[in-house]
Amino acid sequence: MVGQGGSPLSPLAQEALDALVSALPDEQEFTYEQAYAVLVENEDLGRPGAEDIIERLYNKGHLYEVEGKLRLTDYGSTQ
């Protein structure tokens, strides 16, 4: 899979994206804290690792921010 950044996601980043898609709340957005918690719990990452993965997904266009909350792009949520 290739995102807007032009390179495929690492297996860990893809697993993290899948975990976020699976845990997406009804309101279709996460706070940063909720997103970190999903990755810490479901992907066995520490907080620094979760922050890094969120940043990578954001930079590659799989996440975007609206009023301080994260949303999955259509591209990210269809995987």
Backbone torsions as a table, in degrees:
resi	resn	phi	psi	omega
1	MET	NA	136.2	179.7
2	VAL	-120.8	125.7	178.4
3	GLY	-93.4	-167.5	-179.1
4	GLN	-64.4	-23.6	-179.6
5	GLY	-73.0	-12.4	174.2
6	GLY	93.1	-11.8	178.9
7	SER	-121.5	150.3	-179.1
8	PRO	-66.8	155.5	175.8
9	LEU	-72.3	147.8	172.6
10	SER	-67.2	160.0	177.5
11	PRO	-55.9	-40.1	179.3
12	LEU	-64.0	-43.2	179.1
13	ALA	-65.1	-39.0	178.2
14	GLN	-65.2	-42.3	177.2
15	GLU	-62.4	-40.1	178.6
16	ALA	-64.3	-43.7	178.0
17	LEU	-61.1	-43.6	177.8
18	ASP	-61.0	-40.7	178.3
19	ALA	-63.9	-40.9	178.2
20	LEU	-65.7	-42.4	177.8
21	VAL	-59.7	-44.4	-178.7
22	SER	-65.8	-31.7	-175.9
23	ALA	-97.2	5.8	-175.2
24	LEU	-58.3	123.0	179.7
25	PRO	-68.4	166.0	-179.8
26	ASP	-56.9	-32.1	-178.9
27	GLU	-78.1	1.7	173.5
28	GLN	64.6	23.6	176.8
29	GLU	-150.9	157.8	179.0
30	PHE	-121.7	148.8	160.9
31	THR	-77.7	163.7	175.4
32	TYR	-58.8	-40.6	-178.4
33	GLU	-62.6	-40.1	177.9
34	GLN	-64.3	-43.4	179.9
35	ALA	-62.8	-44.8	177.9
36	TYR	-60.6	-42.6	-178.4
37	ALA	-62.3	-40.0	177.9
38	VAL	-60.0	-45.7	-177.4
39	LEU	-71.7	-37.9	177.5
40	VAL	-62.7	-44.0	-176.7
41	GLU	-76.7	-47.4	-172.0
42	ASN	-88.3	-25.6	-176.7
43	GLU	-112.6	6.5	176.9
44	ASP	55.0	42.8	177.3
45	LEU	-102.5	151.5	168.8
46	GLY	-79.0	170.5	-179.1
47	ARG	-57.5	-45.9	179.4
48	PRO	-60.1	-39.4	178.4
49	GLY	-65.7	-40.6	178.1
50	ALA	-63.8	-42.4	178.7
51	GLU	-62.2	-41.2	179.7
52	ASP	-63.7	-44.9	-179.5
53	ILE	-64.8	-42.8	178.0
54	ILE	-59.7	-43.7	179.1
55	GLU	-62.0	-42.2	178.9
56	ARG	-63.2	-45.3	179.8
57	LEU	-63.3	-38.4	177.0
58	TYR	-64.0	-48.0	-177.9
59	ASN	-65.7	-28.0	179.9
60	LYS	-90.4	1.7	174.6
61	GLY	86.7	13.2	178.4
62	HIS	-86.8	-20.6	176.6
63	LEU	-127.9	152.6	170.2
64	TYR	-141.7	163.6	-174.4
65	GLU	-113.6	134.8	174.4
66	VAL	-133.4	118.1	178.2
67	GLU	50.4	44.0	175.0
68	GLY	80.6	5.2	177.9
69	LYS	-118.9	151.0	-178.7
70	LEU	-93.9	139.8	173.7
71	ARG	-129.2	150.9	175.6
72	LEU	-84.2	138.3	173.8
73	THR	-71.2	163.2	175.2
74	ASP	-58.2	-35.9	179.1
75	TYR	-61.7	-46.9	-178.2
76	GLY	-70.0	-34.9	-174.3
77	SER	-83.6	-8.0	178.5
78	THR	-93.5	-0.8	-176.6
79	GLN	-81.7	NA	NA
